[in-house]
Amino acid sequence: MPDATDSGRSDPRVAGRPSAVADAEFALLLTHDVDRPYKSVQALYHAVQHGDPRQLKGLLPGVNPWWQFDGILDLESSLGVRSAFYFLREPHLFARDPSDWLDPFYWVEHAGRYDPDAPEMRDLLDRLRAGGWEVGLHGSYDSYDDPDRLGTEKDVLESALGDSVIGGRQHHLNRCSSTWDHHREVGLRYDATPGSATEWGFHEGYLPLRPFDDEFVVFPLTLMEAALPDPGDAFGAAWRVCADLLAEAADNDAVMSVLWHPRLFAERDFPGYRRLYRRLVERALEMGAWVGPPADYYDLLAHPAPESADEASRGGSESAEEGGRPAQESPTRAAGER
């Protein structure tokens, strides 16, 4: 899949090169998919998995070890960086087709369900917006090919936030050939979905993608933390992957994007991930990277002139299909769910 330079544009700010966009060696985009901010039935699983009955405290009222937002905000503030938090509004199980009611997968999704419009979430959204963090949309499992649902989820989040959102990522990295059309239809200006829960690397190139040769931008995911060797058991191996990716980004004037789920900052349940995230950000800053959320980087980009976009559109959808748009994919139940 080509990056912006493959469309014949020579302007490096349109291409998204960090050296031109941000006067930096490379860019590191920090993102967090807010899948499960509440630990409930998972407490039983972790108690058995770790042989630790203390995990059962997660079942008590008012005890929620997966609410890690205070720690993340403190950590990032101490480093002088900001990130993006993508919020999910998964439909109620019984709002789905009855054929889904007996599927264990959807029961698991339902068990982690939360409402972005709940008072606790509204307070969090206010804090994020006031503090300079990005709030984005984490489209629900089936919304990748359902623009009505996606638009409703965006409306609910924007109502709770009191502001607009410009981008996000699909749950489980789901997408199909029309996903980006749906994103544009509901008013999103970027997507951060393409990536893997089991592999890392710059598989889509080193720069953002422009599938429509216009203002809509795609920031491919370079690394999801779930793909790494478990830093609780093999911190050195996990860090070597991160260090190698940072070096590759610096060597290629690249835009690198990482995903760390908020619950993985819970040290007792997921040892090593918080420390690894801090080290990753610290090293990127030491290397001269621009570090921040995708929306802030998007705001720094230049975009193709309107006549160029119109010409590209008239030139045929064939180039878009062959160039930047995703091939038809079936939704996958990501191995990264922990």
C-alpha positions in Angstrom: 0.0 0.0 0.0 1.6 3.2 -1.1 2.4 6.2 1.1 1.7 9.8 0.2 4.7 10.3 -2.0 3.6 7.5 -4.4 0.8 9.7 -5.6 3.3 12.1 -7.3 3.2 14.9 -4.7 6.6 16.3 -3.9 5.6 18.5 -1.0 7.1 16.7 2.1 4.4 18.3 4.4 1.7 16.7 2.3 3.7 13.4 2.3 3.9 13.7 6.1 7.6 13.5 6.5 8.5 14.4 10.1 11.6 16.3 9.1 9.3 18.7 7.2 6.2 18.6 9.2 7.6 18.8 12.7 11.3 19.5 12.2 12.1 16.2 13.9 14.1 13.0 13.2 10.9 11.0 13.2 7.4 11.0 14.7 6.0 8.7 17.4 2.2 8.7 17.7 0.8 7.6 21.1 -2.6 5.9 21.2 -4.7 4.1 23.8 -7.9 2.0 22.8 -10.3 2.2 25.8 -11.7 -1.3 25.5 -12.3 -2.4 29.1 -11.8 0.3 31.7 -13.6 -1.8 34.3 -12.4 -5.2 35.6 -15.4 -7.4 36.5 -15.6 -11.1 35.6 -12.0 -10.9 34.4 -11.0 -10.9 38.1 -11.9 -14.6 38.3 -9.8 -15.4 35.2 -6.8 -13.5 36.6 -7.1 -15.1 40.0 -6.9 -18.6 38.5 -4.3 -17.7 35.9 -1.9 -16.1 38.4 -2.8 -18.2 41.4 -3.5 -14.9 43.2 -6.7 -14.6 45.2 -6.0 -10.9 45.7 -7.3 -10.6 42.1 -10.8 -11.2 43.4 -10.8 -7.7 44.9 -11.7 -6.6 41.4 -15.2 -8.0 42.1 -15.8 -5.7 45.1 -17.8 -2.5 44.6 -15.7 0.6 44.2 -12.5 -1.4 43.4 -11.3 -1.1 39.8 -7.6 -1.9 39.1 -8.1 -1.3 35.4 -9.0 2.3 35.8 -5.5 3.5 35.0 -6.2 6.9 33.6 -4.7 8.9 36.5 -1.4 7.0 36.2 -1.2 7.3 32.4 -1.9 11.1 32.6 0.7 11.5 35.3 3.3 9.5 33.4 2.8 11.4 30.2 2.7 14.8 31.9 6.0 14.0 33.6 7.5 13.4 30.2 5.9 16.4 28.6 3.9 14.5 26.0 0.2 13.9 25.2 -1.6 10.9 23.6 -4.9 9.9 22.1 -7.6 7.9 23.9 -10.1 6.2 21.6 -13.5 5.5 23.3 -15.7 2.5 22.5 -19.5 2.3 22.7 -20.2 -1.4 22.0 -24.0 -2.2 21.5 -25.9 -4.0 24.3 -25.9 -7.8 23.6 -29.6 -7.9 23.2 -29.5 -5.0 20.7 -27.7 -7.4 18.3 -29.3 -9.9 16.0 -30.7 -12.8 18.0 -28.2 -15.1 16.2 -25.4 -13.4 18.1 -26.9 -14.0 21.6 -25.4 -17.4 22.0 -22.0 -16.5 20.6 -19.5 -16.5 23.5 -17.5 -13.8 21.7 -20.3 -11.3 22.0 -20.8 -12.2 25.7 -17.2 -11.3 26.3 -17.7 -8.0 24.4 -20.8 -7.3 26.5 -18.9 -8.0 29.7 -16.5 -5.2 29.0 -19.2 -2.7 27.8 -19.3 0.8 29.2 -21.1 4.0 28.3 -19.0 7.1 27.3 -22.0 9.2 28.5 -21.8 7.9 32.1 -20.9 10.6 34.7 -17.5 9.0 35.5 -16.7 8.9 31.8 -17.8 12.5 31.3 -15.5 13.6 34.1 -12.7 11.8 32.4 -13.4 13.2 29.0 -13.5 16.7 30.5 -10.0 16.1 32.1 -8.6 14.8 28.9 -9.8 17.7 26.8 -8.8 20.3 29.3 -5.3 18.8 29.6 -4.5 18.7 25.9 -5.1 15.0 25.3 -6.9 13.8 22.2 -10.3 12.1 22.5 -11.1 9.9 19.5 -13.6 7.2 18.4 -13.0 3.5 18.8 -15.6 2.2 16.4 -17.5 -0.9 17.8 -16.9 -4.4 16.5 -19.4 -4.3 13.7 -19.3 -0.6 12.8 -16.5 -1.0 10.3 -19.2 -1.7 7.7 -22.1 0.1 9.3 -22.0 3.9 8.7 -25.3 4.5 10.6 -23.9 2.8 13.7 -20.6 4.5 13.4 -22.2 7.9 13.0 -24.4 7.3 16.1 -21.3 6.3 18.1 -19.5 9.4 17.0 -22.5 11.6 17.9 -22.8 10.0 21.4 -19.1 10.5 22.1 -19.1 14.1 20.8 -22.1 14.9 23.0 -20.4 13.5 26.0 -17.2 15.4 25.2 -18.8 18.6 24.2 -16.5 18.9 21.2 -15.9 17.2 17.9 -13.6 14.2 17.2 -11.6 13.9 14.0 -10.3 10.4 14.0 -9.9 7.0 15.7 -9.5 3.3 15.3 -11.8 0.4 14.7 -12.3 -2.2 17.5 -10.2 -5.4 16.8 -8.6 -3.5 13.9 -11.7 -4.5 11.7 -12.0 -2.9 8.3 -13.2 -3.7 4.8 -13.0 -2.0 1.4 -15.7 0.6 2.3 -14.5 1.4 5.9 -12.7 4.6 5.0 -15.7 5.7 2.9 -17.8 5.4 6.0 -15.3 7.3 8.0 -15.4 10.2 5.6 -19.2 10.0 5.5 -19.5 10.5 9.2 -17.0 13.4 9.3 -13.8 11.7 10.4 -10.6 13.1 9.0 -8.1 10.3 9.8 -8.1 6.6 10.7 -5.5 4.7 12.7 -6.7 1.1 12.1 -4.4 -0.7 9.7 -2.1 -2.9 11.8 -1.8 -6.2 13.6 -2.2 -7.6 17.1 0.4 -10.3 16.4 3.1 -8.6 14.3 5.0 -5.3 14.4 6.7 -3.2 11.7 6.2 -0.6 9.0 4.2 -3.0 6.8 2.3 -0.1 5.1 5.4 2.1 4.5 7.0 4.8 6.6 4.6 7.6 6.0 0.8 8.3 6.3 -1.5 7.1 3.6 -3.9 9.2 1.6 -6.4 6.7 0.0 -8.5 9.4 -1.6 -5.7 11.9 -2.4 -7.4 14.5 -0.3 -7.5 15.6 3.4 -8.4 12.1 4.7 -5.3 10.5 6.2 -4.5 7.0 7.4 -1.9 6.5 10.2 -1.0 2.8 10.1 -0.3 1.1 13.4 3.4 0.1 13.8 3.1 -1.7 17.1 0.4 -3.0 19.4 1.8 -3.9 22.8 0.0 -7.3 22.6 2.3 -8.4 19.8 5.5 -8.1 22.0 7.2 -10.7 24.1 5.6 -10.4 27.5 7.7 -7.8 29.3 6.8 -9.4 32.6 8.7 -12.5 31.6 11.1 -11.1 28.9 11.5 -7.4 29.3 14.8 -7.3 27.5 13.3 -9.0 24.4 10.3 -6.7 24.4 12.6 -3.7 24.7 14.8 -4.8 21.8 11.8 -4.8 19.5 10.9 -1.3 20.6 14.4 0.0 20.3 14.8 -1.6 16.8 11.5 0.0 15.6 12.6 3.4 17.0 16.0 3.1 15.1 14.2 2.1 11.9 11.9 5.1 12.2 14.8 7.5 12.8 16.7 6.1 9.8 13.7 6.5 7.5 12.2 9.9 8.6 9.1 7.8 9.5 5.8 8.2 11.3 5.6 5.4 13.9 2.4 4.7 15.7 2.0 2.6 18.9 -1.0 1.3 20.8 -1.0 0.7 24.6 -4.3 -0.4 26.1 -5.0 1.5 29.4 -5.7 -1.7 31.4 -2.2 -2.9 30.6 -0.8 -0.2 32.9 -2.2 -2.2 35.8 1.1 -3.5 37.1 -0.2 -6.5 39.1 -2.2 -7.9 36.2 0.2 -6.9 33.4 3.7 -6.5 34.9 6.3 -4.7 32.8 4.0 -2.9 30.3 4.0 0.5 32.1 7.8 0.5 32.5 8.2 -0.5 28.8 5.9 2.3 27.7 7.8 4.9 29.7 11.1 3.7 28.3 9.8 3.8 24.8 8.7 7.4 25.1 11.8 8.5 26.9 14.0 7.0 24.2 12.0 8.5 21.4 12.4 12.0 23.0 16.1 11.4 23.5 16.4 10.6 19.8 14.8 13.8 18.7 11.3 12.5 17.8 8.1 14.5 17.7 5.9 12.7 20.2 2.1 13.2 20.5 -1.4 12.2 19.4 -2.4 11.7 15.8 -4.8 14.6 15.8 -1.9 17.0 16.7 0.2 15.6 13.9 -2.7 15.8 11.5 -3.0 19.5 12.2 0.6 20.0 11.2 0.2 18.4 7.8 -0.3 20.2 4.6 -3.0 18.7 2.2 -3.3 18.3 -1.5 -4.7 21.3 -3.3 -8.5 21.0 -4.0 -7.9 20.9 -7.8 -5.4 18.0 -7.3 -7.9 16.1 -5.3 -10.7 16.7 -7.8 -8.4 15.5 -10.6 -7.5 12.4 -8.7 -11.2 11.7 -8.1 -12.0 12.2 -11.8 -9.0 10.1 -12.7 -10.8 7.1 -11.6 -11.6 5.1 -8.5 -9.3 2.4 -10.0 -6.2 4.1 -8.6 -7.7 4.4 -5.2 -8.7 0.7 -5.2 -5.2 -0.3 -6.4 -3.3 2.2 -4.3 -4.4 3.2 -0.8 -7.7 1.6 0.0 -7.9 -1.6 1.9 -8.8 -4.9 0.2 -12.0 -6.6 1.5 -11.2 -8.2 4.8 -13.4 -10.2 7.2 -13.4 -9.0 10.8 -10.9 -10.8 13.0 -11.1 -11.5 16.7 -7.8 -10.1 17.6 -5.3 -12.3 19.4 -4.3 -9.2 21.3 -7.3 -9.3 23.7 -6.0 -9.8 27.2 
